[in-house]
């Protein structure tokens, strides 16, 4: 089974960007962060994109990027937390890669993101209760897309990357076949 890429999905603060560094090192893949890519291409922050053109425009940028990435191989893609909201994105990721869902408890997420003011989805709602509600709304999309699920609470990025590597082997994919 050749999948091509590994997509890390999950709610903000579950460790996608941090784990992607460790996983890329472990597997020797190139790393792509969808949010960082969009910020670089648009020459403005995600918050500025949301403020000036809205969430729908930002989601369009994510979809365009996933379509481009899907043509590549041997990439670890750290996806923005809302990328799974579109069915087309979920389908494209599953077609062109292995989708790994990183999870964390709402309190863990809050502790990881509470100092960040560049989270437009949490604008004015930076608390564990709101995070839990939003997480509950998005969970069906995460679960539909995720082929491997790894909890990140109380684990180092290296431990999580090693767990992902073991899970890849457990489902019968040889990482050399990516």
Beta strands, then each sheet from edge to edge (+ up, - down):
strand 1: 5-9
strand 2: 30-33
strand 3: 75-78
strand 4: 97-103
strand 5: 148-151
sheet 1: 2+ 3+ 1+ 4+ 5+
end
